[in-house]
Amino acid sequence: MSTSRTRSTSTSTTVRAAVADRFGGPEVVRVVDVPRPEPAAGEVLVRMRAASVTVADHRIRARDVPRGMKVVSTPFLGWRRPRHPVLGVDGAGVVEALGAGVRDLSVGDEVLLVTDLAMGCHAELVAVRADHAVRKPAGLSFVEGTALLFGGMTALSFLARADMREGTRVLVNGASGAVGSIVVQLAHAAGAHVTGVCSGANAELVRSLGADRVVDYATTDFAREEETYDVVVECVGNAPYARVAPVLRRGGTLLLVVGDLRAMLTAGWDSRRVRGLVTPRGGRAPVAERLRQLVALAEEGVLRPVVDRTYAFDDVVEAHRYVDTGRKRGNVVLVLP
Ligand SMILES: NC(=O)c1ccc[n+]([C@@H]2O[C@H](COP(=O)([O-])OP(=O)(O)OC[C@H]3O[C@@H](n4cnc5c(N)ncnc54)[C@H](OP(=O)(O)O)[C@@H]3O)[C@@H](O)[C@H]2O)c1
């Protein structure tokens, strides 16, 4: 691999990619030339125009996982170095080539795509399963479309496990992040009464996404208020069952989007205690189904992408540095030439 700043052409044998070939801080990421991917049967080759930099990239690059999860996550993350050195779980681009048997997409289609744990989106070209790419809604730019994916795919997975309807009382911890900002919008769209927990600086944003009430975590501990909830969505990592229990109604649901090993081991017992559901796992709907659902919601105008910052591809290290702060509002998106 060699470092390079020139854009690959359609005939090059290499493409530029942001590679983390060891675990560490943002500085381990380098833009280098890697072999050009080719689409296998059932895949499409996409020229990337935008890709998100997410907490997943941070976790894999830094090997920073919730307590007790290191051993469990090693098969996915890698043992001595990242298993998939080109990071990036999702993004948007233009279909450049079709693998054998692909019928639903054509060369030139503008698509949103998800590679999930296979990663690889921080590159000029990505080969992805054709059903993990969908046509981008015309009203959204590549950056905006990208900004729906990480939070949207996660939120749809977890919310499938909760009964959310008119009047359901919902609390979203971490309402201004990539996941929380979509959960707030989906809960609001379902007619729920939404309380968002965020800092004072993000209160206006969270209200604009549909929260009826905002709790500033710097001044108020939601778990010590009188208010109780049917559904609590934990997107920060500081609200396990033990903390949430006093404000979770009997029969309620605690969705632990961030949960440690202890939460995994005690979820069944905690569910019995609340006579409801406490779970660190999302639903089982396949990626392709959730992606279609997400695009339909975007086309209906139910979801608004929240873009905090964009970075040029060559500034990928700075993008990682910002994501590492844990303070981004919604999403950080890399823009490819
Ligand atoms: N289980 C899964 O499948 C799955 C999938 C996706 C993500 N996740 C996990 O979900 C978590 C959230 O992901 P994300 O992408 O939404 O993260 P994110 O975008 O980085 O979240 C950042 C937001 O968190 C807010 N925040 C920080 N401390 C807070 C606190 N004490 N109380 C309330 N809000 C606080 C920040 O707001 P301020 O700046 O105002 O503090 C910021 O807006 C991550 O831990 C991620 O690993 C799990």
The ligand as a Gaussian input file, in Angstrom:
#p B3LYP/6-31G(d) Opt

LIG

0 1
 N      -26.285000      -2.021000      19.732000
 C      -26.181000      -1.575000      18.507000
 O      -26.485000      -2.259000      17.543000
 C      -25.723000      -0.165000      18.314000
 C      -25.826000       0.429000      17.059000
 C      -25.430000       1.747000      16.919000
 C      -24.911000       2.438000      18.013000
 N      -24.781000       1.815000      19.192000
 C      -24.249000       2.535000      20.351000
 O      -25.137000       3.568000      20.671000
 C      -24.429000       4.628000      21.267000
 C      -24.876000       5.949000      20.671000
 O      -24.459000       6.033000      19.330000
 P      -24.579000       7.420000      18.570000
 O      -24.066000       7.187000      17.207000
 O      -25.929000       7.996000      18.747000
 O      -23.521000       8.291000      19.406000
 P      -23.109000       9.803000      19.188000
 O      -23.768000      10.349000      17.967000
 O      -21.645000       9.911000      19.282000
 O      -23.709000      10.506000      20.479000
 C      -23.226000      11.752000      20.786000
 C      -24.284000      12.504000      21.575000
 O      -24.367000      11.971000      22.895000
 C      -24.709000      13.049000      23.735000
 N      -24.314000      12.800000      25.122000
 C      -23.060000      12.675000      25.611000
 N      -23.110000      12.449000      26.947000
 C      -24.418000      12.444000      27.281000
 C      -25.118000      12.256000      28.509000
 N      -24.475000      12.035000      29.661000
 N      -26.466000      12.309000      28.503000
 C      -27.140000      12.524000      27.357000
 N      -26.543000      12.729000      26.154000
 C      -25.191000      12.677000      26.127000
 C      -23.925000      14.217000      23.166000
 O      -24.595000      15.384000      23.477000
 P      -23.871000      16.562000      24.285000
 O      -22.740000      17.040000      23.427000
 O      -24.953000      17.553000      24.430000
 O      -23.385000      15.962000      25.556000
 C      -23.930000      13.951000      21.655000
 O      -24.892000      14.704000      20.956000
 C      -22.940000       4.309000      21.077000
 O      -22.410000       3.863000      22.307000
 C      -22.926000       3.210000      20.077000
 O      -21.840000       2.329000      20.236000
 C      -25.173000       0.529000      19.378000

